[in-house]
């Protein structure tokens, strides 16, 4: 069997427009990642941030490794490829997960999701600087702005009023995570020639190895009391579902549809959370939430570009 290789950079023909299956996977990913804020908020009450992140990525690595083994997925471990996995582990997992976990000690999950929704903005800017085929267009810029406004409208003035003040360091940490996600989405394009299962497995294994000495040095997890059952359940959900399964879907969309499109999931995360509350818990939808949904839909349509092409004969 020929050994898979990593292509240094895809051409513009490699970035496929989002189709129905791609949009379906993006929505599924938003539901899974929406749960990460819920699980994380439960776990951080008893588990310090670095230990929580280490447990999360370790469980995720085990889940993906088992799935990869069942599918016969193996990757070559030459020095160059391994160093690239270390970089993507830092950018997509170690840095942002740690920043988000620390910020969740001080921020409500709703405000965290608003700040997380800035990811497409930073991804578009990073893609503009470092790619040839995902350049900034008027449609993308307008779409990102409208989508972010939709998230803000949907979450309401009460949360927006908490921006700044004594929570500013935690808010900056959450924004720092979105910047890291932006670089991760662009850097992760180089793995397009490899199976998504293998890429997810290796970056989670690398993240686990990187986090072990850091958590041991700063938090000494072996000295912590055994967490309560509901926290253990939250950690399992956070690791197996919101990390392991999520990263398999993430790298599949990234490899097929590009950095800008995968970043759109952060617009859909709060939408999924609110719709699940309405459908499962019977919570009422407010007018501002419906207005926010509409703005997000307009933003996604502008970034996708096909509605503009149908109306004006070209992408904006």
N, C-alpha and C positions, 0 to 999 in steps of 0.2 A: 504493500500500500504506500503511495507517495506521501511524504511528510508535508503537512499543511504549512504554508508560509504566510507571513504578514505582509501585505502590500503597503508601501510607504504612504500612499495617498490616492484616494479614489478620484476618478474623473467625474465630470458633471453628469455623465450618463448613468453613473452608478447610483445616484440619489433618486429613488423612485418616489413619485407623488403618493400621498396617503390615499389608499384605497379603503373599501368597506372593512376588510379584515384588519388593516392597520389601525383604523379608527376604533374598531372594536377592542383591539388589544390595548390601545391607549386608554380607553375608558376603563377597561379591566384593571390596568395598572394604577389608574387614579383611585379606584376603589381600594385596592390593596395598600397603596401608600397612604391613603387617607386614614386607614386603620393604624398606621405607624404612629401618628400623633396621639391617638387614643391609647394604644399599648404603651407608648413611651411615657405618657403622663402618669399611668398607673405604676410602671416600674420605677420611675425616678423617685417616687415617694420613699422607697426603701433601699434602692441600689444607687451608689454613686455613679456619675456619668461615664467615666472610662470603663468601669467594670460592666455597666449596662451595655455599652457599645461592644466591648469584647465578647460578652455572652451572645449578643445579637449576631455578630458576624460569624462567630464560631458555629452557632446553630445553623445559620444560613449556609456556611461552607459545607457542613456535614450533609445537609439536605441536597444541595446541588451536586456534591460529589457522588452521592448515592444515585441520583437521577442520571448523571453523566455516565456512571459505570454501567447502569442498566441499559443505556443507549449505546454503549461501546465507544464513548467519546474519550479520546486521549490527545494530549498536546505535546509537542516537542518542548524540551526545557533547555534550550540553548541560552547562553548568557544574555544575549541581546533581548530575546523575547521575555526572559524572566525579569530583566530590569524594567521593561515596559509595563509588565504586570504590577510591579512595585509602584510605579508612578501612578497608574490608574487606580490602584488600591488607595493611595494617599488622597488623590483628587476626588474620587467618587464615594469613598467610604470613611477612611480614618479621619480626615479633616472635617468634612461636613457633618458626619454623624456625631462626632465629639462636640462640635460647636452647637449643634441643635440640642443634644442631650443636656449640655450645660445651661443653655438658654431656657430650656423647659422648666428648670427649677425656679425661674423668675417670671415667665410669661404664660398667659393663658394659651391654650392650643389654637383658639381662633386667630389670635394675633400672630402666632407662629405661622399659620397657614397663609395669612396675608403677606408676610415678609417672604415666605417661601415662593410665593407667586411672582416674585421679581426674577426668578431663574431665567425665563425666556429672554428678558431684557439683557442680562449679562451674557447669555449664550449667543444672542444675535451679535452683540458687540465683539465677543471673542472670535466668533466665526468670521466676522468682517475682517478682523486683523490677521487671522491665521489660516483661512481657507480660500480656495479659488472658486468653489462652486456653491457656496452658501453666503453670498454677499448680501449686504443690507440693501433692501429695496423700500420704496415708499409704502408698499402694501404691508411688508413685514413690520416696519416701524409703527405704522398706524395700528396694525393688528395687535402688537404687543401692548401699546398704550391703551387701546380700548379694552383688551382683555384684562389688564391689570386694574383699570377703572371698574370693570365689572366685578372683580373680586372685592374691591374696596366697598362698592355699593352694597354688594350682597352681605358682607360682614357687618356693615352698619357703623354709625358714628361713635357708638360707645367704645368699640375697640380702637377705632382710628384715633380717638381722643387720648389714648394711652401712649401714643408715639412720643418719644422723647422722655424727659423727666428722669426719675431715678432708675427706670428700667432700660435706659439708653445702652449701657454696656451689653445687656442680654440681647437687645434688638440688633446691635451691631454684630454680635456673634451670629445671629440668625441670618443676617444679610451676608456675612462672610461665608456662610455655608452655601448660599446661592451663587456667589462668585466662584467658589470651588466647583460646584456642579456645572457651571458654565464652561470652565476649562476642561472638566472631565468629559463632557459631551463632545467637545471638539477633539480632544486627545484620543478618545475612545474610537474615533473613526478608523484609526489605523488597524483595528482588529477586525475589520470588515471581512477579511479573507478567512477567518476562523469561525468555528461553530459557536453560536451564542452560549450554549451550555458550558463549553470548555472555558470560554472567556470569563463567564460568571464564576465558575468554580475557582479558577486560578486567582482572580482578583480578590475573592473572599478569603482564600487560603493565605494569600500574601498579607491581607489586612489583619487577619488573626495573628499571624506571626509578628507583625509590626506592633500590635497592641499589647501583646503579652508582657513584654518588659516595662512598657509605659504604665500599664495598670498596676503591675507589681510594685513599681517604684513609688507611685503616688498614692495608691489606695489600698494596697495589700489585701486583695479580695479574700484570701483564706482566713482573715481575721473577722470578716463580716458575719453577722448572725444569719441563719438560714431564713430566706425570705418566705413570706406567707404564701399560701396556695394560689391566691388570685394574682400575685406578682409573678410567680413561677409560670402561670398560664399566660400572662401578658408577655413575658420574655420568650416563651415558645412561639406565640403568635407573631411577635416582633421579628424573631429570627427566621422561623420556617416560612412564614407567609410574606411578611413585609420586607424581607431581605432576600432569602433564597429564591423563592418563586418570582419575586418582583424583578430581581436582576436578570433572570433568564429572559423575561419579557422585555426588559429595558434594552439589553444588548441586541435582541432580535430587531426591535424597532430602530435602534440607532444604526445598526449595520445596513438596514434596508432603506430607511427614510431620512437619515441625517440628523445632525445635532439640533438644529432649530426645531424640528418636528417633535423629537423626543422631549424637549424641554416644555412643550405645551401641556404636559401632564400636570404641571403644577397649577395651571388654571383650573383643571378639572377636579383636583383633589377636594377643594371646599365644596364644589358642586355635588360631588358624590356623597360627601359627608351629610350635607343638608337633605339631599334626596333620600338617602337611606333613613335618616331620621323621620322623614315624612311617610315613607312607605312601610317601614318596619315598626317604628315607634308611634306612628300616628300623629307626629308633630305637624302643626299647621304651617303652611308656606306663607310668608309675609310678602307684601307687595315689593319691598326693596329686594327681596331674594329673587323674585321672578324677573325684576328689572336687571339685576345682576346677571342672571342666566342669559338674558337676551344680549347684554353687552359682551359677555364672554363668547357667545355664539358668533356675534359679528366680528369679534377679534380673531377667532379661529378661522372664520371664512376669509378674512383679509389676509392672514398669514398663508393660508392654503393657496390662494390666488385663483382658483378655478371659477368661483362666482364672478369675479371681475373680468375674467377672460370671456365668460359667457355673455356678459353685459356689454363689454367694450371691445371685445375681439383680441385682447392681449392681457397678460398679467401686469398688475400695477407694481 
